[in-house]
């Protein structure tokens, strides 16, 4: 079943903050654990944009992070991570190195520079300030759709957005996902109203339409944004989280398994022109009693949460002036 909020913040020990610039049509999202969290990452897209990612591999020294940032802006958006890092340093957070602390803030970006927003920012891109604003806005509740890193996101046929979902396993462990959906492909089955993620839907969280039946003739036709946008104008960036106690190696495996949800919710996925990336973090509050069996259940739940979050991000997108594609609600109604 879904958690109380059906958001990643159902995982105890997590908060999320968002900042958006509606004229820019872009923004930033920050995920902050109450205590530094064991974290790893899996990148299965061919065009990622990242900051402080190599240290998340299991063999690297630093075990825990202070925050994760998802942002628009392509490479310019990496400044959002610097903004969050600077603010956390002011607050006294970070990895201790002698008398100083260095906040560890892995960051991933998506390309939203051709979405109709005003990107004429001159010498200084606004993402450092957006990162700081997102951090100052953290809490347990947040909106979905055209907000934060999902403000100006698009897919091949519909506007994308920020999505989130959660699931509580029978053993009491909670898992959640948050995602900014800016995919090269489509989240819907062809150009129908039905989502590829429909088999995982809980209630009517993204319309309750179920799976398309029969499948429309264009359901597996590869339609992408390449006709309208330059190559590289894509990326679905996400994080999954759990309160289960994980090693860094287990967090890596959780990130790998969570990618199955991305592939279940988007067609095509993991292309050479997507930067598809999933962080996985543990707030370390519940012990897994059955080892590998619990990891299998946890990974499956993370994948289903990510699939649901992707559909929810697209389903909740809001229209804006000069959007290159319609929202799901504009196209199909409420």
Secondary structure as UniProt FT lines:
FT   HELIX           8..10
FT   TURN            12..13
FT   STRAND          14..21
FT   TURN            22..25
FT   STRAND          26..33
FT   STRAND          37..43
FT   STRAND          50..51
FT   HELIX           54..56
FT   TURN            58..59
FT   STRAND          64..65
FT   STRAND          67..71
FT   HELIX           74..78
FT   HELIX           79..90
FT   TURN            91..92
FT   STRAND          95..97
FT   TURN            98..99
FT   STRAND          100..102
FT   STRAND          105..109
FT   TURN            113..114
FT   TURN            122..123
FT   HELIX           127..136
FT   HELIX           148..150
FT   TURN            151..152
FT   STRAND          161..168
FT   TURN            170..171
FT   STRAND          174..182
FT   TURN            190..191
FT   HELIX           196..200
FT   TURN            203..206
FT   TURN            217..220
FT   HELIX           225..227
FT   TURN            231..232
FT   STRAND          235..244
FT   HELIX           248..265
FT   TURN            272..273
FT   STRAND          277..286
FT   HELIX           292..315
FT   TURN            321..322
FT   HELIX           328..332
//
